[in-house]
Amino acid sequence: SAPLLGLVGIANLSTGRFGQAKAAFAKLAQLKPNDADAYNNLGIALNELGEHDDAIANYQRALALQPNYPGALNNMGNALRALGRRDEAAQCYQRALKITPNYPEALSNLGNALRDKGRLDEAVAAYERALTIRPAYVDALNNLAATFVALRRRDNAIACYTRILAINPNHARARIERLRQQAHICDWDGMKADAAAITELGVSGEPVSPFAMLPLEDNPARHRIRSERFARKKYPHTPMPPRPRLASRPKRLRIGYFSADFHDHATMH
């Protein structure tokens, strides 16, 4: 039944089983083609699976049925941002905020879009506005801290990470980033509070970026454990598709280059 499919989809979304959520919401949309929520939730599952264009198509279907749907606008902004379409993403967040001015997720996401465009002071204002609405909004605090780092306002970033840790003492990323910013300003006394935690960060509990830990500890064995745990979480194993068989061997080989550094970076040069 449609209500059961909706519950199955929501349960799978909340537990990170996005393929199952996609299947449930696709069936629900077939059963209830005028249900804007079904298309919005299908879009969320597709976006999490990296199928951003299909996600946008479903958000557009939701908005065709319900033009003043702030959640669908916010979610479409996330999909557009994932595709690098920053101006369109910012417009979606702004449209959502016109409908619901006190929408902390849209404000934080708008801050992200502004930060992408280098408009850092405006991004700070968006995050701070989100935090006036929801003071314990960890994602907004994290985004605000990262923006303060980009502005070299390290004391402000440290204050944000301290607020995150007051809300969630097990937030490993905030603890690591606070340590890194304290090291930048030579706050060795401040770092002492977390010195005992360094050996366990990323080794147990939440996986963390191994690169973030490199300057904090000289222990190759633990760095390897961190790297393996982080890779398993971020890049779960998926079977490789079968290699296509070419009808004939080409005269010239076509080679593709993959890199994260196609910008003003030493690797690119």
C-alpha positions in Angstrom: 0.0 0.0 0.0 1.1 3.6 -0.5 1.4 4.5 3.2 3.5 1.4 3.8 5.8 2.2 0.9 6.2 5.7 2.3 7.2 4.3 5.7 9.6 1.8 4.1 11.2 4.6 2.0 11.7 6.9 5.0 13.1 4.1 7.1 15.6 3.3 4.4 16.6 7.0 4.0 17.2 7.4 7.7 19.4 4.3 7.8 21.4 5.2 4.7 20.0 2.4 2.5 19.4 4.7 -0.4 19.0 2.1 -3.1 16.1 0.6 -1.2 14.7 4.0 -0.5 14.8 4.9 -4.3 12.9 1.7 -5.1 10.2 2.4 -2.5 9.7 6.0 -3.5 9.7 5.2 -7.2 6.8 2.7 -6.6 5.0 5.2 -4.4 5.3 7.9 -7.2 3.7 5.4 -9.6 0.9 4.7 -7.2 0.4 8.4 -6.3 1.5 10.5 -9.3 0.1 13.7 -7.7 2.1 13.2 -4.4 4.8 16.0 -4.3 6.4 14.4 -1.2 6.9 11.1 -3.1 8.9 12.9 -5.8 10.8 15.0 -3.2 11.8 11.9 -1.3 12.7 10.1 -4.4 14.9 13.0 -5.3 16.7 12.8 -1.9 17.5 9.1 -2.4 18.7 9.7 -6.0 20.9 12.6 -4.8 22.5 10.5 -2.1 23.2 7.9 -4.8 25.0 10.5 -6.9 22.2 10.5 -9.6 21.9 14.3 -9.4 20.3 15.0 -12.8 17.5 12.5 -12.0 17.2 14.0 -8.5 16.6 17.4 -10.0 14.0 16.0 -12.4 12.0 14.7 -9.4 12.3 17.9 -7.5 10.9 19.7 -10.5 8.0 17.3 -10.6 7.4 18.0 -6.9 7.5 21.7 -7.6 5.2 21.4 -10.6 2.6 19.9 -8.2 3.4 22.2 -5.2 5.2 25.4 -6.4 5.7 26.8 -2.8 7.5 23.7 -1.5 10.5 25.0 0.4 11.9 21.5 1.1 12.0 20.6 -2.6 13.7 23.9 -3.4 16.3 23.4 -0.7 17.0 19.8 -1.9 17.1 20.9 -5.6 19.7 23.5 -4.5 21.8 20.7 -3.0 21.7 18.6 -6.3 22.5 21.7 -8.4 25.5 22.5 -6.1 26.7 18.9 -6.4 26.8 19.5 -10.2 28.8 22.7 -9.8 25.8 24.9 -10.8 26.3 27.3 -7.9 24.3 30.3 -9.1 21.2 28.1 -9.7 21.7 26.4 -6.3 21.9 29.8 -4.6 18.7 30.9 -6.3 16.9 27.7 -5.1 17.9 28.4 -1.5 16.8 32.0 -1.8 13.4 31.0 -3.2 13.0 28.6 -0.3 13.8 31.4 2.2 11.3 33.7 0.6 8.6 31.1 1.4 10.1 30.1 4.8 12.4 32.9 6.1 13.4 30.9 9.3 14.6 27.8 7.5 18.0 27.0 9.0 18.9 24.2 6.5 18.3 26.6 3.6 20.3 29.3 5.3 23.3 27.0 5.9 23.1 25.7 2.4 23.0 29.2 1.0 26.1 29.9 3.1 27.8 26.9 1.4 26.8 28.2 -2.1 28.1 31.7 -1.2 31.4 30.2 0.2 31.8 28.2 -3.1 31.7 31.5 -4.9 34.2 33.2 -2.6 31.7 35.4 -1.0 32.9 34.5 2.5 31.5 37.4 4.6 28.1 36.8 3.1 28.4 33.1 3.9 29.3 33.9 7.5 26.1 36.0 7.8 24.0 33.2 6.4 25.4 30.6 8.9 25.1 33.0 11.8 21.5 33.7 10.9 20.9 29.9 10.8 22.4 29.6 14.2 20.2 32.3 15.7 17.2 30.1 14.7 18.9 26.8 15.8 21.8 27.5 18.2 22.8 23.8 18.4 22.9 23.3 14.6 26.1 21.4 14.3 26.3 21.4 10.4 26.0 25.2 10.4 28.6 25.5 13.1 31.0 23.3 11.2 30.4 25.3 8.0 30.9 28.5 9.8 34.2 27.3 11.3 35.5 26.2 7.9 34.6 29.7 6.6 36.4 31.4 9.5 39.5 29.2 8.7 39.3 30.4 5.0 39.2 34.0 6.4 42.1 33.2 8.7 40.0 34.1 11.7 41.3 31.1 13.6 40.1 32.1 17.1 36.6 32.3 15.7 36.9 28.9 14.1 38.2 27.4 17.4 35.2 28.9 19.2 32.9 27.2 16.7 34.6 23.8 17.2 34.4 24.3 20.9 30.6 24.9 20.6 30.3 21.7 18.5 32.1 19.7 21.2 29.9 21.1 23.9 26.9 19.8 21.9 28.5 16.5 20.9 31.7 15.5 22.8 32.2 12.6 20.4 32.5 14.7 17.3 35.9 13.6 16.1 36.2 15.9 13.2 35.5 19.0 15.3 38.2 17.8 17.8 40.8 17.3 15.1 40.0 20.6 13.4 40.2 22.4 16.8 43.6 20.9 17.4 44.8 21.9 13.9 43.7 25.5 14.4 45.2 25.7 17.9 48.5 24.5 16.4 48.3 27.2 13.7 48.2 29.9 16.5 50.7 28.0 18.7 48.1 27.5 21.5 50.1 24.5 23.0 48.3 24.9 26.3 44.9 24.6 24.6 46.0 21.5 22.8 46.9 19.7 26.1 43.2 19.2 26.8 42.9 16.9 23.8 46.4 15.4 23.8 45.3 12.1 25.4 42.5 11.7 22.7 44.9 12.0 19.7 45.9 8.3 19.6 42.3 7.1 19.4 41.0 9.7 16.9 40.0 7.8 13.8 41.4 4.5 15.1 38.2 3.8 17.0 34.8 5.5 16.8 34.1 7.8 13.9 36.4 7.4 10.8 38.3 10.6 10.1 40.4 12.0 7.2 43.9 10.5 7.6 45.4 13.7 6.1 44.0 15.8 8.9 45.8 13.6 11.4 49.2 13.5 9.8 50.5 16.7 11.5 49.1 15.6 14.9 50.8 12.3 15.4 53.9 10.4 14.1 52.7 6.8 14.1 52.5 5.0 10.7 50.6 2.0 12.1 47.8 4.1 13.4 47.8 6.3 10.3 47.3 3.1 8.2 44.3 2.0 10.4 42.8 5.5 10.0 43.3 5.4 6.2 41.7 1.9 5.9 38.7 2.8 8.1 38.1 6.1 6.3 38.4 4.5 2.8 35.9 1.8 3.8 33.4 4.4 4.9 33.9 6.9 2.1 34.4 4.5 -0.8 32.4 1.3 -0.1 33.3 -1.5 -2.4 31.0 -1.9 -5.5 31.5 -4.5 -8.2 33.2 -3.3 -11.3 31.1 -3.4 -14.5 32.2 -5.9 -17.1 34.8 -4.5 -19.5 33.3 -3.7 -22.9 34.7 -5.7 -25.8 35.7 -3.5 -28.7 34.7 -4.6 -32.2 38.2 -3.6 -33.5 41.4 -2.2 -32.1 41.6 1.6 -32.5 44.5 3.0 -34.4 45.1 5.5 -31.6 44.6 4.9 -27.9 42.5 7.6 -26.1 43.7 8.2 -22.6 41.8 9.9 -19.9 43.3 11.7 -16.9 41.7 11.7 -13.4 42.8 14.2 -10.8 41.4 16.3 -7.9 43.9 19.0 -8.9 42.6 20.5 -12.2 43.0 24.0 -10.8 45.9 26.3 -9.8 47.8 23.5 -8.1 51.3 22.1 -8.4 50.0 18.7 -9.7 48.2 20.5 -12.6 51.2 22.6 -13.5 
